[in-house]
Amino acid sequence: MTAPVSAGDSHALDLFLAWLAVVLFSILVAVCELISRFRDAPIRLATSPLVWLYCAVNALAAAMAFELIRVFGWTAGLPVTETSKIVWIQIASAGFSAMVLLRSSLLTVRIGNQDVDVGPGAVLQQLLTALDREIDRREGQLRLLSVDAFQGLDFAQTSAAAPALCAGVLQSLTADQQAQLKRSIDVIIGGTASSETKLRLLALELMNVCGPDILNAVAKKLRDQSG
C-alpha cells in the first residue's frame, strides 16, 4: 500500500507546479518574441548562448514578480477560498508584469544629441542588440553561400519571374510585404549596376523574404526552364 499524501506535501507540490508554470510562461513569451524578431531561421536560435540568457532573464523577472504577488497576498479581489483561480491569475499576472517591467524605462537622459533610456528596458535592449549582431553575422555567412544563386540567368527574366514564384510559394506574405518587395526590386532594376551585381542584389532582396532554401529552389526552377 502507498502512503497517503499529506496536506503539506500536496501544498508543496502545487506551489512547485505554480513556480514551474510561471517560468515556462515567461520563457514561452521570450521565445515567441525572438521567433518574430528572427523569422529566417528560428530553430538555429537555440544554439546561441545569448538566447538562453535572454530567456533566463525573462524567467527570473517573472519568478520575482510571482514571489512579490504571493508575499503581498494579491488575489485580484477573489475570495481566498477560490484557490485554483487565484493561482492561475497570479501566474498570468507575474508573466505579464515581468514583460512590462523588463521593457520599461525609469527616465530618459539626454547625452549630447541622443536620448538614452535608463531602466530595465535599456539593459534588455542591449542584450537584444548583441543578439541581433550575433544572428546577423551567423546568418550572413549562410547568405553568402546563396548570393550567386541567380548568376548566369537573364536579369530581365529573373527579376520578373523570381519574385512572383517566391510570393506564390509563401502563403503568409501579406499584400504590404509584396508591395515593399516590388518597390525594392524596382530600385534594383532602375539602378546603374551591372547585370551580375543586380542579380546578386535581387537574390539578397528575395532572401530577406523567403530565406536561402526557397531562393535556391527558385533559382533551380528558373535554370531548368531556361535550359
C-alpha positions in Angstrom: 0.0 0.0 0.0 1.2 3.5 -0.8 1.4 6.1 2.0 -1.2 8.8 1.9 -0.1 12.2 0.6 -0.1 14.7 3.4 -1.7 18.2 3.1 1.8 19.7 3.4 3.2 17.6 0.6 0.2 18.4 -1.6 0.7 22.2 -1.0 4.4 21.9 -1.7 3.7 20.1 -5.0 1.0 22.7 -6.0 3.5 25.5 -5.2 6.2 23.9 -7.2 3.9 23.4 -10.2 2.9 27.1 -9.9 6.5 28.2 -10.0 7.2 25.9 -13.0 4.2 27.4 -14.8 5.5 30.9 -14.2 8.9 30.1 -15.5 7.6 28.2 -18.6 5.2 31.0 -19.4 7.9 33.6 -19.3 10.2 31.5 -21.4 7.4 31.0 -23.9 6.9 34.8 -24.2 10.6 35.3 -24.7 10.8 32.6 -27.4 7.7 34.0 -29.3 9.3 37.4 -29.3 12.6 36.1 -30.6 10.9 34.0 -33.3 9.0 37.1 -34.5 12.3 39.0 -34.5 14.4 36.4 -36.3 12.0 34.8 -38.8 14.6 33.3 -41.2 15.9 30.5 -39.1 14.2 30.4 -35.7 15.3 26.8 -35.0 19.0 27.9 -35.1 18.4 30.4 -32.3 18.6 27.5 -29.8 22.4 27.3 -30.5 23.1 30.9 -29.3 24.1 31.4 -25.6 22.6 34.9 -25.7 19.1 33.4 -26.5 19.4 31.2 -23.3 20.5 34.2 -21.3 17.5 36.3 -22.7 15.1 33.5 -21.7 16.7 33.2 -18.3 16.4 37.0 -17.7 12.7 36.8 -18.5 12.2 33.8 -16.3 14.0 35.4 -13.4 11.9 38.6 -13.7 8.6 36.5 -13.8 9.7 34.5 -10.8 10.5 37.7 -8.8 7.1 39.1 -9.7 5.3 35.9 -8.7 7.1 35.9 -5.3 6.1 39.6 -4.7 2.5 38.7 -5.6 2.5 35.8 -3.2 4.2 37.8 -0.4 1.6 40.6 -0.6 -1.2 38.1 -0.9 -2.8 39.7 -4.0 -5.9 37.8 -5.0 -7.3 40.0 -7.7 -10.4 40.6 -5.5 -11.4 36.9 -5.4 -12.3 35.2 -2.2 -9.4 33.3 -0.6 -11.4 30.1 -1.0 -11.1 30.3 -4.8 -7.5 28.9 -4.5 -7.3 27.4 -8.0 -8.5 30.6 -9.8 -6.2 32.8 -7.6 -3.1 30.8 -8.5 -3.8 30.9 -12.3 -4.4 34.7 -12.1 -1.2 35.1 -10.1 0.8 33.1 -12.7 -0.6 35.1 -15.6 -0.1 38.4 -13.8 3.5 37.5 -12.9 4.3 36.7 -16.5 2.7 39.8 -18.0 4.0 42.2 -15.3 7.5 40.9 -15.9 7.1 41.6 -19.6 6.1 45.2 -18.8 8.8 45.7 -16.2 11.6 44.4 -18.4 10.5 46.7 -21.3 10.1 49.9 -19.2 12.4 52.8 -18.6 12.6 54.8 -15.4 13.7 58.0 -17.0 15.3 59.4 -20.2 18.7 61.1 -20.0 19.9 63.5 -22.7 23.5 62.7 -23.7 24.8 65.0 -26.4 22.2 64.8 -29.2 20.8 61.4 -28.2 18.1 60.4 -25.7 19.2 57.4 -23.6 16.6 55.4 -21.6 17.6 54.4 -18.1 16.0 51.3 -16.6 15.4 47.6 -17.1 14.3 48.2 -20.7 17.8 49.7 -21.6 19.5 46.5 -20.3 17.2 44.3 -22.2 17.7 46.3 -25.3 21.4 46.0 -25.1 21.0 42.2 -24.8 18.8 42.2 -27.9 21.3 44.4 -29.8 24.1 41.9 -29.0 21.8 39.1 -30.1 21.0 41.0 -33.3 24.7 41.3 -34.2 25.4 37.6 -33.5 22.5 36.3 -35.5 23.2 38.7 -38.4 26.8 37.6 -38.6 25.9 33.9 -38.4 23.1 34.2 -41.0 25.3 36.4 -43.1 27.7 33.6 -43.6 24.9 31.4 -44.8 23.5 34.1 -47.1 26.9 34.5 -48.8 26.6 30.9 -50.0 23.3 31.7 -51.9 24.2 35.2 -53.1 25.2 33.9 -56.5 22.0 31.7 -56.9 20.9 33.6 -60.0 24.3 34.1 -61.6 24.2 33.1 -65.3 20.5 33.8 -65.7 19.0 36.7 -67.6 18.3 39.6 -65.3 15.2 40.9 -67.0 13.5 37.4 -67.0 14.7 36.6 -63.5 13.5 39.9 -62.0 10.1 39.3 -63.4 9.7 35.6 -62.6 11.6 35.0 -59.3 9.6 37.5 -57.2 6.3 36.0 -58.5 7.5 32.5 -57.7 8.6 33.5 -54.2 5.3 35.3 -53.5 3.3 32.3 -54.8 5.2 29.9 -52.5 4.9 32.0 -49.4 1.2 32.0 -48.4 1.9 34.1 -45.3 3.3 37.0 -47.4 1.0 40.0 -46.9 0.0 42.5 -49.6 2.1 45.2 -47.8 5.1 42.9 -47.8 4.6 42.2 -51.5 4.3 45.9 -52.3 7.5 46.6 -50.3 9.3 43.8 -52.2 8.2 45.2 -55.5 9.4 48.7 -54.6 12.8 47.3 -53.6 13.1 45.3 -56.8 12.1 48.4 -58.9 15.0 50.3 -57.3 17.4 47.4 -58.3 16.0 47.4 -61.8 16.4 51.1 -62.2 20.0 51.1 -60.9 23.1 51.5 -63.0 24.9 48.4 -61.7 26.0 45.6 -63.9 23.6 42.7 -64.6 25.7 40.4 -62.3 25.5 42.8 -59.5 21.8 43.3 -60.0 21.3 39.6 -59.9 23.1 39.4 -56.5 21.1 42.3 -55.2 17.9 40.6 -56.4 19.0 37.4 -54.6 19.7 39.2 -51.4 16.3 41.1 -51.5 14.4 37.9 -52.1 16.4 36.0 -49.4 15.2 38.6 -46.9 11.6 37.4 -47.7 11.9 33.7 -48.4 15.2 32.5 -47.0 18.1 30.8 -48.8 16.4 27.4 -49.2 13.5 28.7 -51.2 15.7 31.1 -53.1 18.0 28.2 -54.3 14.9 26.2 -55.2 13.5 29.1 -57.3 16.9 29.5 -59.0 17.0 25.8 -59.9 13.5 26.0 -61.3 14.4 29.0 -63.5 17.5 27.3 -64.7 15.5 24.2 -65.6 13.0 26.3 -67.5 15.7 28.2 -69.4 17.7 25.1 -70.2 
